[in-house]
Amino acid sequence: AIISSKVCITRHCMCVCVIKDMVERLAHSEANAKRIQIVEHCFGSSGQPLIKPGRVLVGEGVLTKLCRKRNEPRQFYLFNDILVYGSIIIDKKKYSKQHIIPLEDVKVQSIENEGPWKNGWQIISPTKSFAVFAATPNEKAEWMAHINKCIVDILAKTSKKPVNDYAAVWVPDREADTCMHCLKAKFTPISRRHHCRKCGAVVCGNCSNKKFLLPYQSSKPLRVCVSCYDTLSSAQAEKDSHLAEPQPSTVATPRSDYEMQDDWSEDGKQHPPYGGQIYESSDDDGEDEGGEQTQGELGTINTEPTFYQQGAM
């Protein structure tokens, strides 16, 4: 009878532990769902739905994103399978211009401190690559550790191999007064800056008057500098020569600056081969022209990140 009583007590304790664990996981799941709902609400109807089975909000916070024309604070949300960011309209209440990057296609790379810009790293993907900066070394380390952990987990879960083609990180406009290719053309309101979508360099119209199809970035041919065009064309010709029925390489015709002005907002990508440092964004996120913003000019926005958990539900 005594033994039977002990068995009953043991089973009861085990049952209580299982129920407690289930309740805690349910509560945690509800908390996670509520957090994601809040994120969706902050982006409003212009944002994509974010709630899906197994998706977990790992962390959130504000990072300074280096953009083509000016540097801005951006709200970032790290999920276990995607990275989401947007422009801050009202801190913790309203965001716009939502961007979603699948983590299975992402790699991160640290940037050495230089001048006023410290605690930075690159977020590199096939369609968009850019640099961000945290407020402190600890926050940088925390962000990079969590992002890398999510990348490792999602690749292990999907058995997908890392991609090889990444978008270039654009050199900021302010870093080039003259064309980085010919080293002669000076940029003026008439002679505008352009970015090579392959290498990310700032070049003049004459040095970027051709286009080439970069499938991982766009379904349409994109502006490239003459050096990248020659390299890409040679590689395409060699590839075609090995096919039984060779396909013609991308045909590009030189065009004037005026004809190419609609390319101004196309995405760009990869480290510039011109010896410059590693820079900024493959887009300007639709920002208006304005003065540069430093890390000390974030106003009352709280940049400290919050991290919740790792892994899938």
Secondary structure, 3 states (H helix, E strand, C coil): CHHHHHHHHHHHHHHHHHHHHHHHHHHHHHHHHHHHHHHHHHHHHHCCCCCCCCCCEEEEEEEEEECCCCEEEEEEEEECCEEEEEEEEECCCEEEEEEEEEHHHCEEEEECCECCECCEEEEECCCCEEEEECCCHHHHHHHHHHHHHHHHHHHHHHCCCCCCCCCCCCCCHHHCCECCCCCCCECCCCCCCEECCCCCCEECCHHHCEEECCCCCCCCCEEECHHHHHHHHHHHHHHHHCCCCCCCCCCCCCCCCCCCHHHHHCCCCCCCCCCCCCCCCCCCCCCCCCCCCCCCCCCCCCCCCEECCCCCC
